[in-house]
Amino acid sequence: MAITLTTAARNAACDAIVDLVDVGTTDANGDIVFMTSGDVEVATLALAAPAFGASSVGVATANTVANDTNATGGTVALFKIQNKDNTEIFRGAVTVSSGDINLSSLVVGATDTVSMSSLTVTMPAS
């Protein structure tokens, strides 16, 4: 039998993870960093402080995500979420349709503006 989490456990686990983004004193905000497959930064978007609201049904929704109006540029393959001390909290894949994060285009030109309309973190029930 697989382990199944209650809603309260899912919320607690999700909140514990996203609250790590608000840890640190080096920067005012945590960030989402879009990277090439070789972990080279393409664009960095600042998260709000706090970065996420409280979880509901195992889903935490990001507060405002600032645009990067002067991207480094490159082809995006990965992202990482880092805290205020720029320590990685988690990472995932970026695609145009089936990634952990979906972008309208993976190719970002130097000095392009990169923006996000929404960001959620989900703790599954099983």
PyRosetta script that sets phi, psi and omega in degrees:
from pyrosetta import init, pose_from_sequence

init()
pose = pose_from_sequence("MAITLTTAARNAACDAIVDLVDVGTTDANGDIVFMTSGDVEVATLALAAPAFGASSVGVATANTVANDTNATGGTVALFKIQNKDNTEIFRGAVTVSSGDINLSSLVVGATDTVSMSSLTVTMPAS")
pose.set_psi(1, 135.4)
pose.set_omega(1, 179.1)
pose.set_phi(2, -80.1)
pose.set_psi(2, 152.6)
pose.set_omega(2, 175.8)
pose.set_phi(3, -74.5)
pose.set_psi(3, 136.2)
pose.set_omega(3, 175.7)
pose.set_phi(4, -122.8)
pose.set_psi(4, 130.0)
pose.set_omega(4, -179.9)
pose.set_phi(5, -91.3)
pose.set_psi(5, 141.1)
pose.set_omega(5, 172.3)
pose.set_phi(6, -72.1)
pose.set_psi(6, 165.9)
pose.set_omega(6, 177.6)
pose.set_phi(7, -60.1)
pose.set_psi(7, -41.2)
pose.set_omega(7, 179.3)
pose.set_phi(8, -61.5)
pose.set_psi(8, -40.1)
pose.set_omega(8, 179.5)
pose.set_phi(9, -69.7)
pose.set_psi(9, -40.4)
pose.set_omega(9, 177.4)
pose.set_phi(10, -61.3)
pose.set_psi(10, -45.3)
pose.set_omega(10, 179.0)
pose.set_phi(11, -61.9)
pose.set_psi(11, -44.7)
pose.set_omega(11, -178.9)
pose.set_phi(12, -62.8)
pose.set_psi(12, -43.5)
pose.set_omega(12, -179.8)
pose.set_phi(13, -65.7)
pose.set_psi(13, -45.0)
pose.set_omega(13, -179.6)
pose.set_phi(14, -63.8)
pose.set_psi(14, -45.3)
pose.set_omega(14, 178.8)
pose.set_phi(15, -61.5)
pose.set_psi(15, -39.9)
pose.set_omega(15, 180.0)
pose.set_phi(16, -62.3)
pose.set_psi(16, -39.6)
pose.set_omega(16, -179.7)
pose.set_phi(17, -69.6)
pose.set_psi(17, -52.3)
pose.set_omega(17, -175.3)
pose.set_phi(18, -70.1)
pose.set_psi(18, -26.3)
pose.set_omega(18, 177.4)
pose.set_phi(19, -67.1)
pose.set_psi(19, -21.2)
pose.set_omega(19, 176.3)
pose.set_phi(20, -64.5)
pose.set_psi(20, -23.5)
pose.set_omega(20, 179.5)
pose.set_phi(21, -65.7)
pose.set_psi(21, -28.2)
pose.set_omega(21, -177.4)
pose.set_phi(22, -87.0)
pose.set_psi(22, 2.5)
pose.set_omega(22, -179.2)
pose.set_phi(23, -82.8)
pose.set_psi(23, 141.3)
pose.set_omega(23, 174.4)
pose.set_phi(24, 118.3)
pose.set_psi(24, 167.2)
pose.set_omega(24, -176.8)
pose.set_phi(25, -133.4)
pose.set_psi(25, -3.9)
pose.set_omega(25, -176.7)
pose.set_phi(26, -66.9)
pose.set_psi(26, -44.9)
pose.set_omega(26, -179.5)
pose.set_phi(27, -118.2)
pose.set_psi(27, 163.6)
pose.set_omega(27, 177.4)
pose.set_phi(28, -75.0)
pose.set_psi(28, -22.0)
pose.set_omega(28, -174.3)
pose.set_phi(29, -139.5)
pose.set_psi(29, 158.1)
pose.set_omega(29, 164.2)
pose.set_phi(30, -78.7)
pose.set_psi(30, 172.4)
pose.set_omega(30, -175.9)
pose.set_phi(31, -138.1)
pose.set_psi(31, 158.1)
pose.set_omega(31, 162.5)
pose.set_phi(32, -110.9)
pose.set_psi(32, 124.4)
pose.set_omega(32, -177.3)
pose.set_phi(33, -112.3)
pose.set_psi(33, 121.1)
pose.set_omega(33, 174.2)
pose.set_phi(34, -89.3)
pose.set_psi(34, 135.4)
pose.set_omega(34, -172.1)
pose.set_phi(35, -135.4)
pose.set_psi(35, 160.1)
pose.set_omega(35, 171.6)
pose.set_phi(36, -74.1)
pose.set_psi(36, 174.8)
pose.set_omega(36, 176.9)
pose.set_phi(37, -63.2)
pose.set_psi(37, -18.3)
pose.set_omega(37, 177.5)
pose.set_phi(38, -97.1)
pose.set_psi(38, 17.9)
pose.set_omega(38, 178.2)
pose.set_phi(39, 66.0)
pose.set_psi(39, 26.8)
pose.set_omega(39, 176.0)
pose.set_phi(40, -92.0)
pose.set_psi(40, 131.2)
pose.set_omega(40, -177.3)
pose.set_phi(41, -63.7)
pose.set_psi(41, 132.6)
pose.set_omega(41, 175.9)
pose.set_phi(42, -107.2)
pose.set_psi(42, -41.4)
pose.set_omega(42, 179.0)
pose.set_phi(43, -158.2)
pose.set_psi(43, 148.6)
pose.set_omega(43, 178.1)
pose.set_phi(44, -129.2)
pose.set_psi(44, 125.0)
pose.set_omega(44, 179.7)
pose.set_phi(45, -114.0)
pose.set_psi(45, 128.3)
pose.set_omega(45, 180.0)
pose.set_phi(46, -77.7)
pose.set_psi(46, 136.4)
pose.set_omega(46, 174.3)
pose.set_phi(47, -89.6)
pose.set_psi(47, 159.1)
pose.set_omega(47, 177.9)
pose.set_phi(48, -70.0)
pose.set_psi(48, 171.9)
pose.set_omega(48, 173.7)
pose.set_phi(49, -125.0)
pose.set_psi(49, 106.8)
pose.set_omega(49, 3.9)
pose.set_phi(50, -74.7)
pose.set_psi(50, 156.8)
pose.set_omega(50, -175.3)
pose.set_phi(51, -72.4)
pose.set_psi(51, -37.0)
pose.set_omega(51, -175.4)
pose.set_phi(52, -131.4)
pose.set_psi(52, 152.0)
pose.set_omega(52, 171.5)
pose.set_phi(53, -82.1)
pose.set_psi(53, 175.9)
pose.set_omega(53, 179.2)
pose.set_phi(54, -65.2)
pose.set_psi(54, 145.4)
pose.set_omega(54, 180.0)
pose.set_phi(55, -70.7)
pose.set_psi(55, 147.3)
pose.set_omega(55, 173.8)
pose.set_phi(56, -136.1)
pose.set_psi(56, 123.5)
pose.set_omega(56, -177.0)
pose.set_phi(57, 54.1)
pose.set_psi(57, 38.9)
pose.set_omega(57, 177.1)
pose.set_phi(58, 77.7)
pose.set_psi(58, 13.1)
pose.set_omega(58, -178.8)
pose.set_phi(59, -123.1)
pose.set_psi(59, 124.1)
pose.set_omega(59, 174.6)
pose.set_phi(60, -106.3)
pose.set_psi(60, 131.1)
pose.set_omega(60, -179.5)
pose.set_phi(61, -105.3)
pose.set_psi(61, 132.8)
pose.set_omega(61, 179.6)
pose.set_phi(62, -66.6)
pose.set_psi(62, 143.9)
pose.set_omega(62, 168.8)
pose.set_phi(63, -74.7)
pose.set_psi(63, -164.6)
pose.set_omega(63, -175.5)
pose.set_phi(64, -53.4)
pose.set_psi(64, 135.1)
pose.set_omega(64, 174.0)
pose.set_phi(65, -112.8)
pose.set_psi(65, 121.5)
pose.set_omega(65, -177.9)
pose.set_phi(66, -76.5)
pose.set_psi(66, 147.1)
pose.set_omega(66, 175.2)
pose.set_phi(67, -70.7)
pose.set_psi(67, 149.8)
pose.set_omega(67, 165.1)
pose.set_phi(68, -96.8)
pose.set_psi(68, 108.4)
pose.set_omega(68, -175.9)
pose.set_phi(69, -91.1)
pose.set_psi(69, 5.1)
pose.set_omega(69, -179.5)
pose.set_phi(70, -147.5)
pose.set_psi(70, 62.4)
pose.set_omega(70, -175.8)
pose.set_phi(71, -61.4)
pose.set_psi(71, 150.4)
pose.set_omega(71, 175.0)
pose.set_phi(72, -68.1)
pose.set_psi(72, -41.1)
pose.set_omega(72, 178.8)
pose.set_phi(73, 99.3)
pose.set_psi(73, 155.3)
pose.set_omega(73, -179.4)
pose.set_phi(74, 142.1)
pose.set_psi(74, -171.7)
pose.set_omega(74, 178.5)
pose.set_phi(75, -104.4)
pose.set_psi(75, 118.7)
pose.set_omega(75, -175.5)
pose.set_phi(76, -78.0)
pose.set_psi(76, 133.4)
pose.set_omega(76, 175.1)
pose.set_phi(77, -131.1)
pose.set_psi(77, -26.3)
pose.set_omega(77, -173.8)
pose.set_phi(78, -137.3)
pose.set_psi(78, 163.9)
pose.set_omega(78, 169.0)
pose.set_phi(79, -138.0)
pose.set_psi(79, 156.7)
pose.set_omega(79, 169.0)
pose.set_phi(80, -136.7)
pose.set_psi(80, 147.1)
pose.set_omega(80, 172.5)
pose.set_phi(81, -104.4)
pose.set_psi(81, 128.3)
pose.set_omega(81, -178.8)
pose.set_phi(82, -126.6)
pose.set_psi(82, 155.5)
pose.set_omega(82, -178.1)
pose.set_phi(83, -84.0)
pose.set_psi(83, -172.5)
pose.set_omega(83, -176.5)
pose.set_phi(84, -67.4)
pose.set_psi(84, -17.0)
pose.set_omega(84, 174.8)
pose.set_phi(85, -97.3)
pose.set_psi(85, 11.2)
pose.set_omega(85, 179.5)
pose.set_phi(86, 64.5)
pose.set_psi(86, 27.6)
pose.set_omega(86, 174.8)
pose.set_phi(87, -91.4)
pose.set_psi(87, 129.1)
pose.set_omega(87, -178.8)
pose.set_phi(88, -64.6)
pose.set_psi(88, 133.2)
pose.set_omega(88, 176.7)
pose.set_phi(89, -101.1)
pose.set_psi(89, -47.3)
pose.set_omega(89, 174.4)
pose.set_phi(90, -159.0)
pose.set_psi(90, 166.9)
pose.set_omega(90, -179.2)
pose.set_phi(91, -144.8)
pose.set_psi(91, 168.1)
pose.set_omega(91, 178.9)
pose.set_phi(92, -165.5)
pose.set_psi(92, -176.7)
pose.set_omega(92, -177.8)
pose.set_phi(93, -90.6)
pose.set_psi(93, 149.4)
pose.set_omega(93, 176.1)
pose.set_phi(94, -121.8)
pose.set_psi(94, 129.1)
pose.set_omega(94, 175.7)
pose.set_phi(95, -139.0)
pose.set_psi(95, -174.2)
pose.set_omega(95, 175.5)
pose.set_phi(96, -94.0)
pose.set_psi(96, -10.5)
pose.set_omega(96, -177.3)
pose.set_phi(97, -147.2)
pose.set_psi(97, -24.3)
pose.set_omega(97, -173.8)
pose.set_phi(98, -137.3)
pose.set_psi(98, 22.6)
pose.set_omega(98, -179.3)
pose.set_phi(99, -89.5)
pose.set_psi(99, -178.6)
pose.set_omega(99, 172.9)
pose.set_phi(100, -66.7)
pose.set_psi(100, -34.2)
pose.set_omega(100, 170.0)
pose.set_phi(101, -127.8)
pose.set_psi(101, 137.1)
pose.set_omega(101, 177.9)
pose.set_phi(102, -111.4)
pose.set_psi(102, 127.4)
pose.set_omega(102, 175.5)
pose.set_phi(103, -110.9)
pose.set_psi(103, 155.1)
pose.set_omega(103, 178.5)
pose.set_phi(104, -69.6)
pose.set_psi(104, -26.2)
pose.set_omega(104, 176.2)
pose.set_phi(105, -149.5)
pose.set_psi(105, 139.8)
pose.set_omega(105, 178.7)
pose.set_phi(106, -89.0)
pose.set_psi(106, -15.2)
pose.set_omega(106, -180.0)
pose.set_phi(107, -93.2)
pose.set_psi(107, 121.5)
pose.set_omega(107, -179.1)
pose.set_phi(108, -119.4)
pose.set_psi(108, 126.6)
pose.set_omega(108, 178.1)
pose.set_phi(109, -83.1)
pose.set_psi(109, 153.4)
pose.set_omega(109, 174.9)
pose.set_phi(110, -58.4)
pose.set_psi(110, 134.6)
pose.set_omega(110, -178.7)
pose.set_phi(111, 74.2)
pose.set_psi(111, 3.2)
pose.set_omega(111, 175.1)
pose.set_phi(112, -64.2)
pose.set_psi(112, 160.7)
pose.set_omega(112, 171.4)
pose.set_phi(113, -97.1)
pose.set_psi(113, 129.3)
pose.set_omega(113, 177.3)
pose.set_phi(114, -115.2)
pose.set_psi(114, 130.8)
pose.set_omega(114, -179.3)
pose.set_phi(115, -136.7)
pose.set_psi(115, 161.1)
pose.set_omega(115, 176.8)
pose.set_phi(116, -126.7)
pose.set_psi(116, 136.5)
pose.set_omega(116, 178.4)
pose.set_phi(117, -89.3)
pose.set_psi(117, -26.5)
pose.set_omega(117, 178.0)
pose.set_phi(118, -164.0)
pose.set_psi(118, 157.9)
pose.set_omega(118, 179.7)
pose.set_phi(119, -152.2)
pose.set_psi(119, 125.7)
pose.set_omega(119, 176.0)
pose.set_phi(120, -129.9)
pose.set_psi(120, 154.1)
pose.set_omega(120, 172.7)
pose.set_phi(121, -121.2)
pose.set_psi(121, 130.2)
pose.set_omega(121, -175.2)
pose.set_phi(122, -119.9)
pose.set_psi(122, 132.3)
pose.set_omega(122, 172.0)
pose.set_phi(123, -102.7)
pose.set_psi(123, 110.9)
pose.set_omega(123, -176.6)
pose.set_phi(124, -70.3)
pose.set_psi(124, 159.6)
pose.set_omega(124, -179.5)
pose.set_phi(125, -72.9)
pose.set_psi(125, -30.0)
pose.set_omega(125, 178.6)
pose.set_phi(126, -146.0)
pose.dump_pdb("model.pdb")
